[in-house]
């Protein structure tokens, strides 16, 4: 091996190591920030406190949905470290996000031969703000990213011809097909692509494919009927306006806006989402023309994602589609696949320009990631601790509709809630300051009330109205406010 080649190899792995280690450091940094759970996390975490392992295969409480194996492992870790609930329940998302960096590099190395392309892709993945943020959130989105990468790596290596007569391999594939969706639901898109691709390519092996798929098909059909379908109906019935924009339809402009919104979410630092969208579309065509098995697996998986969105089965919307980030980065990189040997200068300029323009990852961007205000936005934990510290036993506790999950999780975690505590939930059937005041006026006078308002709706806040009403109608005994979470004891 020539000295020049050795130097290039050393430089490549040095840069790769720096990128990967820095990406891991940022994920650990935000994880150890240990912010309190916010509303959605409290909703899911309440299921950790209130349910047994087997019940995770059923519909979850508080309008939540998460893969059962993800919940089972999370509960097990929580039971090992019950004194550190946020660290324990965020351990799987953080670990998944860190491992995903390494496995994404392996996926890039499998797809691309050019080292610059691999470095750029690893850089975009390692410093992606959304991937860093969800490394410290107790939701399944980070594990979805890891599992989708592992699915591409593992299923692209499987040769159906080799399975004939090999019972151990057939059993292993059947087990993988069965388990993966219960760890991460989006892996169904890759599984579907794998089965369809091989069903078309190896017509003589179709019976074998059906046989190894039977356990997965039966289990997932039952899971969909008894769990996913009712959970989806509850979620869409409650939050239809939130998730409806994530479904594709016949309206072309709406579809384009949906894609642009998702690219703005994925490439947070990029000001012009239309650029990565165009590169992505070019990349799909190039992947189709290359026609390698991994290329077709990626394309067919993406097709299933679009079909699921069109049929209102699975939305393509921001955090729910976090698993698409590695796929999007790969397709964007495809658009730069040219004859690198003949065009080294052009390819270097193009890839470097993409790194600067597409990502927008300047020094200030990376430096400020751990200090983003999103990591310090609510504090239901300290407000609950203050409530417990000062609660005398005779006061009524009033909470707004937006704070139910926070009350349920932290109240039960600290073993505060019991049958003797009187709770008053203010659920507004209409939104308006005067309407809110009319509801507060119904509260019986001559009592002491704790208003536990750790969360407030962004578009429909009521805490400012509560403060204004208290000034004119109640006497403040104790008041506590931190990171927009509000707690106050008043006499009426």
N, C-alpha and C positions, 0 to 999 in steps of 0.2 A: 504494500500500500504506500502510495506517495505521501511525502510530508505534507504537501498542500491539501490532500484529501483528509489526512489526520487532523490538520488544523481546522478545516471546515467542519469536520465531525465534532471536534471538541467545542468549537464555537457554537454549533447548533445545540448541542446538549447543555451547554452552559446557559445559553439564552432560554432554552426550554425550561431548565430547572429553576431559573430565577423567576420566570413568568408563573410557573405552577406553584412555587413556594409562596410567592407574593399573593396569589389568588387564594391559597389556603389560609394564609395569615389574616387576610381581610375577613374571611368567613369566621375564623375563630375569634377575631377581634369583636365583631358584632354579636357573636354568640355569648361571649363573656360579659358583654354589656348588661345582659340579664334584665332587660326591660320587663315590666309587668305584661301579662297576657292582655291583649286587646279583645274586643267583643267577639270576633269569630273564633279566636283561640279559646276563650272562656267557654263558648258554646260547645266546641269539640272536646275540650278538657273535662267538661261536666259529665260527659259520657264515660270518661276514664274513672271518675269517682262513683258513678251511679250504675254501672253495668258490669256484668261478668264477661268472661272471655268469649263464650259461645254466642252471647247476645250481639256481638259485633257483626255477625252474619245477617242480622236483621236491620230494621230501620232504626237509625239513631235519633236521639232526642234533639230538641232545639233546632230543627230544620238543618241538620248536618248530614254530610255524606262523606265517607272515607273507606278505603279498602279494609276488609276485616283483619288481614294479617298485619297491616301497618298499625292498626289499633291494638291488636293483641301484643305485639312486640313493645309498643309504647307503654301499655299498661304494665307489662312485666318490668320494664326499666323503672317506671314510676314506683312500683312496689319495692324495688331494690333501694331507691333513693327518695323516699317520701318527703324528706325534709327540704328537698330542692326541686319543687315541682316544675319550675320554668326550665331549669337545666335538664332535668330528666326527660321531659316531654319534647324538648327541642333537640335532644341528642341525635335521634334518627335523621331529622332534616339536615342538621349540621354535618353529620358523618356522610350522609348521602351526597351532599353538595361538594364535599372535599373529594370523595372517591370519584365523583362524576368528572372532575378535572382530568384525572389520570386516564379514565376509560374513554373520555372524549378524545384525548390525544391518540389512544390506540385506534379509535374509529377513524380519525383523520389520517393516521399512518396507513390504515388499510385502504382508504379511498384515494389518497393523493400520494404521488411520488415526489413532488417538489417540496423541499424542506421549508422554503419561505412560506408556502401555502399552509403548511402544518403549523408553523410558528404564529402566523397571523390568526388562524382559526383558534389556536389555544389561547392566544392573547384576548381575542374577542370573547371567548367563553369564560376565561378566568376572571376578567374584570367587568363582566356584565353586571350592572347594578341589580337587576331583578333576581339574578341567581344568588348574588351576595345577600340581598335582603331576605329571601325566603330560606336561606340557610339558618336563620334564627327565628323562624315562625313555625309554631306547632300546627302544621297542615301537611298534607301528603304531597305537595307540589314538588318539593326537592327530590323526594324519593321517586316521583314520576319521571323526573329528568334522568336520574341514574338508571332506572329500570328500562327506559326507552332506549338509552345508549347500549345497555347490556343486551337488550333484545336484538338490536341490529347486529351487534358483534357475534352473538351466539347463533342466531338463526341464519346469518349469512354463511356460516361455516358448515352448516348441516348439509350433507349430501344424501339425498333420498335413496340413491342407488345403494349406498353402503348399509342402509337399514334392513335390506332384505335378508331374512334369516337370522338377523342379530336381535334376539329378544331383549337383551340388556339395553341396547341402544334405543330400541322401540319403546321400552318402558320408560327410559330416561326422558325421551322426547315427549311422551304422553304426560309424564309427571310435570315437566316444564310447562307444557301448554295448559295444564290444569291449574298450576299454582300461580303463575305470573299475573293473571288478571286479578287475583285476590290480594296481590301485593300492590299492583298499580293497574288501574283500569285501562289507561291509554295503551298499554302493551297489546291490547286486543287489536289495535290497528296494525301493528307489526305482525302479530300472529295471523291475522286475516290475510295480509299481504304475502306472508310466507306460504300459507296453504294454497292461496289462489295461484301464485307464481309457479309452485311446484305441481299443482293440479293440471295446469296448462302445459307445462314443459315436459312432464313425465306422465304421459297418459297411461302407460302400463303399470304405474305405481299408485293409481288413484284409490284403489281399494285399501292399500296400506295407509295412505294419508287419512282416509275416512276412519280407519280403525284406531289410529293413534289420537285422532281428534275426538272420538266419542266421549271419553270421560270429561273433557273440557267443555264440549257442547252441552252435555246434559247438566253439568254443574252450573255453568253460566246461564243456561236457560232458566233453571230454577231460581238462581240468584237474581236474575233480572225480573222475573215474575213476582217474587215475594219480597224483594228488597229495593232494587234499583228503580223499578217502575213506580211503586208508591212513593218512594223518596223523591223522585223527579217531579211527580204530580204535586207533592206538598211544596217543594222548593219553587217550582214555576208558578204555582198558585199564589205563593206569598211574595216572591220576588220576580215576577214575570218581566216587569219593566227593566230590571237590572240585567237579566240574561237574554231577553228577546233580541237585543242588537247583536248577539253573538251567533245568530243563526243565519246561514246563507239562504237566499231566496231567488226569485226571478228578476228582482230589481238590480240591474247592473251597477248603478251608481251607489246603491246601498252596500253591495258586496265589496266594491272598491273602497268605500269608506271604512268598512269593517276591517279589511286587510291593512289599510293605512293606519288605523287606530292600533292594531296589534303590532305593527312594525314600529310605531312610535313608542309603544310600551316596551318592546324588546330592546330596541336601540335607543335607550333613553337619552343619551348624550348627542344623538344625531338630530339636527334641526330639520332635515328634509327627508321624511320617511319614504317619499316616492322613489328616492334613489335606491335604497336597499330592496324595495318592492320590485323595481324593474330588474335589478340584478338577480333577484330570487326567481323571477319568471324566466329570465334567460338561462339561469342555472337548471331549471326543470327541463328545458329543451335540450341542453347539453348532456344532462344525465340520461335523457331518453336516447340520444344519439350514441352515447358511449356504450349503452346496452350491456353493461356488466351486471352480474347478479345483484350486487349490492346497490347499484344504481336503480335497478328495477324494483328492488325491495323498498327503497326510499320513495320512489315515485308512486308505487301502488299504495303504500302506507298513507301517503299524503292524499291520495284519491279517497281512501276510506275515511280520513279525517273530514274531507269536504262533504262526503255523502252523509256522515253522521250529523254534521252541522245542518245540512239541508233538510234532513228528516227530523230535526229538532230532538235528536238523541243526545248529542254532546256539543255544547257551544264552543265556538272559537272566540274566546274573549279573555284577554289579559292573563290574570293569574291562573285561571282554569286551563289555559293552553300553554303554561310554562314549559311543559314537556316538548313543545315544538321548537324551542330556542336552539337546541343542537341541530335539528333538521334545517331550520332556516339558515343558520350560519354555514352549514355544509352546502346548501344550494346557492347561497351568495358566493361562496368560494368557487363553486363550479363555473360561474360566469367568467372566472379568470383562468380557466384551464386552457392554456394555449401551448404551442411548441416552445417550451422553456429553453431548450438547448439552442435553438436558433434565435430566440428573442429574449435573452437574459436581461438586457437593459430595460426593454419594454415591460417585461413581467415584473421586474423589481420596482419600477416606477408605479405601475398599476397597483400592485399589492400594497406598497408603502402608502400610496395615496388613499387607498381604501381604509387602511389602518387609521390614518389621521382623520379623514373626512367622515367615514361611515361611523366610526366609534365615537369620535370626539373625546377620546380618553386622554386628556391632558394631565399634567402633573397635579393641578389644583383639583381636578375631578376625582382622581384616585385618592389624594390626600384627604379630601372632605367626605368620602364615603361613610366612615364611622361616625361623623358628626352631623349626618343628615337629620333634619328635624323629625323625620318619620320614625326614628328610633326612640323618640321621647315625646309621644303625643297624648297618651292617657295613662292614668295611674290608679286603676281600681284596687290594686294591692295595698298601697299605703292608706287610701281612703277607708278600706275595710278595716285595716289595723287600727286606725284612729277611731272608727266607730266602735270597735270591740273594746278599746281602751277606755272610752268615755261613756259607754252605754250603762245605764243604771238599772234597767230591767222593767221599767214601767212605760217608757216612751214608745210611741208608734214609729215604725220605719216606713217612710214613703220613698218609692223609687219610680223613676220614669220608665216608659216602655222600652227605651233604648238600653237600659241597664239590667235587664232581667238576667242575661247570661253571666254578667259580672257578679251579681248578687248570688246567683246559684252556685257558681264555682268557688269563689273566694269565701262566701259565707259557709259553704259546706266543708271546704278544705280546712278552714280554721275552726270547724265544729262549733260555729256560732249559731247557725239557724236551728231552731227547734220549735216544737208545737206551741210553746209559751210566748214566742215572739210574734207580735202582731204586725203584719205587713199590709201596706196599702199600695196598690199598683195604679198609677195614673196612665190610663190608656186613652189617648185622644182619638175620638172618632172623627174629629175635624181639626184642622190646623189653623190657629189664629190666636193672637195675644188675648183678646177679650174672651174667647172660648176657653183658653187655658185658665184665665182668672176665674171664670165661672165654675170650673171644676175644683179649683183650690178653695173657693168659698164654701163648698159643700163639707169640707173637713170640719168635724165638730170642734167647737171652741172649748177652751179650758183644758186643753191637752198639750203635751210636749211632743214634738215631731222631729225625728231625724229625717232629713232629705238626703238620701244616698243617690247621687247623680254622677257616677264615675264616667259615664258615656253620654254623648248627646249626638243626635243625628246631624250630619254636616249640613244638609240642605234644609233641615227643619229643626234648628236648635231651640230649646226651651229654657236652658239655664239662665240666659239673660233675662227672660220674663220672670223666672222664679226669683232672682235677685231683686228685681224691681218690685215685685209683689210683696216680698218680705219687708222691704223698707217701709211700706205703708200699712201693712196688716199684721205684722208679727214682731216679736222681740227676739233678737239673736242672743243665744246663750253661748254657743261655740260655733266657730267657722273654720273650715280647712279647705284649701284649694291647692292643687298641684297638677301641673301639665294638663290643664283644662278639665280635670276631674274635680267635682265639687261635693263637699259634705258640709251640712249645716244643721245645728240643733236650734229649734225655735219654740217659743211658746205662743200659742194663739189664743 
